[in-house]
Amino acid sequence: MALPFATLAFLSPRPGPALLLLIPSYFLGTMWLGPTMAIAQWLAKLRMRAVASAILLFILSLIGLGLGPQVVGVMSDLLAARFADQSLRYALVLAGMVNIGAALHFVLAGRTLQRDLRSGGEAA
């Protein structure tokens, strides 16, 4: 749900509307984190919950904070020949398209969530 707002913000020619569009983008774009952490806690056995959180946060940080900016920078450099000083704008839009794949994976994971919660669950 955040992707259209982010895309419009990155493509906006003026900073005012771009900043306004980033508000719902960031609000909606972070709504997945709470349920994801809760599900990881629910599915992990009681003695493994801290480890599950640590692994999840490590992966999120490694990919999101480590790999993400690097990939956007490389894409911006590759797009510079065609878009010059606008290449970062288009690199950010392209990087945002990763969210489509992420949403698809959340939907696929949700198809088995009830069964997983029953089998793993809090009783473990």
C-alpha positions in Angstrom: 0.0 0.0 0.0 3.0 2.3 0.5 4.5 1.8 -2.9 2.2 4.2 -4.9 2.9 7.0 -2.4 6.6 6.4 -2.4 6.7 6.3 -6.2 4.7 9.5 -6.5 7.0 11.1 -3.9 10.2 10.1 -5.8 8.8 11.3 -9.1 7.4 14.6 -7.7 9.1 17.6 -9.3 8.6 19.8 -6.2 9.8 19.0 -2.6 6.6 20.1 -0.8 4.3 17.5 -2.4 7.0 14.9 -2.2 7.4 15.3 1.6 3.6 15.1 2.0 3.5 11.9 0.0 6.3 10.4 2.1 4.2 10.6 5.3 1.7 7.9 4.3 4.5 6.0 2.5 6.6 5.6 5.7 3.5 5.0 7.8 2.2 2.3 5.6 5.6 1.0 4.7 6.5 0.0 8.3 3.2 -1.7 9.2 4.6 -5.1 8.4 7.2 -5.1 11.1 5.0 -5.5 14.1 3.1 -8.5 12.9 6.2 -10.1 11.5 8.0 -9.8 14.9 4.9 -11.1 16.6 4.6 -14.1 14.3 8.3 -14.9 14.7 7.8 -14.9 18.5 4.7 -17.0 18.3 6.3 -19.6 16.0 9.5 -19.9 17.9 9.8 -22.2 20.9 9.8 -20.5 24.3 13.6 -20.9 24.8 14.4 -19.7 21.2 12.4 -16.5 21.1 15.3 -14.2 21.7 17.4 -16.0 19.1 14.5 -15.8 16.6 14.2 -12.0 17.2 18.0 -11.6 16.9 18.2 -13.5 13.7 15.2 -11.7 12.2 16.6 -8.2 13.1 20.1 -9.2 11.9 18.7 -10.2 8.5 16.5 -7.1 8.2 19.5 -4.9 9.1 21.9 -6.7 6.8 19.6 -6.5 3.8 17.7 -3.3 4.5 20.5 -1.1 5.9 23.5 -2.8 4.4 22.6 -4.0 1.0 19.7 -1.6 0.1 21.7 1.6 -0.1 24.5 -0.1 -2.0 22.1 -1.5 -4.6 20.3 1.9 -5.0 23.7 3.6 -5.5 24.8 1.1 -8.1 21.5 1.4 -9.9 21.8 5.2 -9.8 25.3 5.0 -11.3 24.1 2.6 -14.0 21.1 4.9 -14.8 23.2 8.1 -14.8 24.2 7.7 -18.5 20.5 7.9 -19.5 18.9 10.1 -16.8 21.9 12.2 -15.6 21.1 14.0 -12.3 17.7 12.3 -12.2 19.2 8.8 -11.9 18.8 8.6 -8.2 15.1 9.3 -8.5 14.6 6.4 -10.8 16.9 4.1 -8.9 14.7 4.7 -5.8 11.6 3.9 -7.8 13.1 0.7 -9.1 14.3 -0.3 -5.6 10.8 0.2 -4.3 9.5 -2.4 -6.8 11.1 -5.0 -4.5 8.1 -4.5 -2.3 5.9 -6.1 -4.9 7.8 -9.4 -4.4 7.8 -8.9 -0.6 4.0 -8.5 -0.6 3.6 -11.6 -2.7 5.7 -13.6 -0.3 3.7 -12.3 2.6 0.5 -13.5 0.9 2.0 -16.9 0.2 3.2 -17.2 3.8 -0.2 -16.2 5.0 -1.8 -19.2 3.2 -0.2 -21.6 5.7 0.0 -19.3 8.8 -3.0 -20.8 10.6 -1.6 -24.3 10.3 1.8 -23.1 11.3 0.5 -21.3 14.4 -1.5 -24.4 15.4 1.5 -26.7 15.1 4.2 -24.4 16.4 2.3 -22.1 18.7 2.8 -20.7 22.1 2.4 -24.0 23.9 5.8 -25.1 22.7 
